[in-house]
C-alpha cells in the first residue's frame, strides 16, 4: 500500500486529475508492472482482484475513453518514476492500428528501463505509413525540453527509421 500511495503522490504532482482517477492510474501502472504487458485484457486480469476481469477491462476502456494522458506533464511523471535520470536509453517506435475504416498511426518516443519501454511523448500521424525525419526530430526536440541531452546515452529504433526525409 505504501508504494501505491507514493505513486499516487507522484501522479498528482504531474497530472492534474481527480483523486479517483489518480487512484486508477496508480492501480493501472502497478498492474502493468506485474503482468509486463499493456493490453486491456492482460492488465484487467490483475487490476482489481475483487472484480471480474471483464469488469476491470470495461473500467480500463472507459477510463481511456474519457481521460487524455499525454504531453509534458505525463512525460515528466514517467521520468519521475525512474530511479536514475542519467544514461537514458530512449526508444523510437511507430505502430498502426486499424479501427474499422480509421487508421491510427502513432509515432512514440519512450524510455527503456529494465527491459521495458515506457512511453514519454507521442504524435498521431495524419497519414498511413512511416514517419519522416522531420516528424522524428520534432519528437526528439520535445524530449530535449524535458531532459538534458547529456543524460541521453542512446536513442534506439528499428531499421525502418533510417533513410531520408
N, C-alpha and C positions, 0 to 999 in steps of 0.2 A: 504494500500500500504506500510506503514511503516513496518509492521510485515513481509511482504513478502521480502522487501529489507534487513531487519535484518537476515531473514532466508537465503537469498542468500549469504550474507557475511559469515555466519557460514558454509555454504556448501563449498564455495570457500576456506575457511581456512583449511578444512579437506580432500576435494576430488578434485583432480586436473582435472577439466574439462573445456571445452569451455563455454563461457558465456551463449549461448543459451541453452546448456544442464543443466547448473546450474539453469537457469530460469525455465526450465521444471520441474526439481526436486522440486524446491520450490512450484510451482503450484500443482504438484502431492501430495506432503506432505500435503499441505493445503486442498486439495480435500479429501484426506484420513481422515483427522480430521473431516471435515464437514460431510461426509457420514458414518464415523465409520466403514469402510469396505475397502477391498483391491482388490476385483475382478475388472478386467478391465472395465466391463460394468457399474458397480456401480460408480467407480471413474470417468469414462467418462461422466456420466450424469451431473457432475458439474465442470469438469476440466477447460473448456473454454466455457463460456456461449454464445460466439459469433459463435461457431462452432457446427455442428450437433454432437450428442452423438456418432454416427457411426464414424465420422471423428476423434473425440477425442480418441475413442477406438483404431483405426488404429495407431494413433500417439503414444499411450501408448505401444502398441505391438512392433512398430518399434523401439522406444527408448530402451526398454528392450532387444530387439534382437541385438542391436548394442552396448549398454553400459553395462559394467560389474561393478556392485556396490557390493563390498564385501571387506573383510579384515579389517585391523586395522584402516585405515582412515575412512571407513564407520562406524565402531563401535564407534570410537571417536566422529564422528559427531553426532550419535544418542545419545550418553551420554551427549554431549554438549547441547542438546536440553532440558535436564532435569533441572528443577529449583533447585533440591537438589540432591547431589551426594552421600548422605549417606542413610543408611537404604534401600538399593536397594533390590527389590524383583526380582530375576532372574527367568525366566521361561525356562523349558526344554521341547521340544516337537519334534515330528517326524511326517512327512507326506510323503505320497507316491502318486505320480501322474503317471498315465499310459498314455503315448502319443504314440498311435499305439502299436507297439511291444516293445517300450522303457519304462523302469521303472525308474522313477526319485524318489529317496529316500533321503529325506533331514532331517538331524538332526540339530535342530535350538536352539540356546540359545538367549533369549531375555530379555527385562527388562519390568516389569509391571508398568504402570502409569495410574492412574485414570480409571481403568477398561479395559485398552487396553494393549496388549503385543507388544512391538516394537522390531524388530529383531536387534541383535547385530552381532553375528557371526553364521556361519553355515558350515556344511560339507555335501557334497554329498556322500552318502554311496554307495559303488560299490557292492551292493547286495540287495536282497529283504528282507523284514522283519525288525525286531527290531535291534537297535544298541546294542553293548555290553558295559560293564563297562569301558573298556579301551578307547573306542571312546568317551564316555560321559566325562570321566575325562580329556581327551585331549582338549575337547572344553572348559571345565571349566578352565583348566590351561591357555588357551589363553586369557580368560576374565581376569584372575588374573594378566596378564601383563598390563591391562588397568585400573583396579580398585583395591583399597586396599581390602583385604579380610575382614577387619573390617568394611567396608562400606556396606557389603552384609548382609542383615537381614535374608534372606532365599532364598533357591532355591526350586521352586515348580515344580512338574511334575506329569503326570498321573501315575497310578499304573503299567503301562507297563514297567516303568523304575526301578522297584525293581527286585531283583534277583541276579544271579551270572554272572560272565563274560562269 
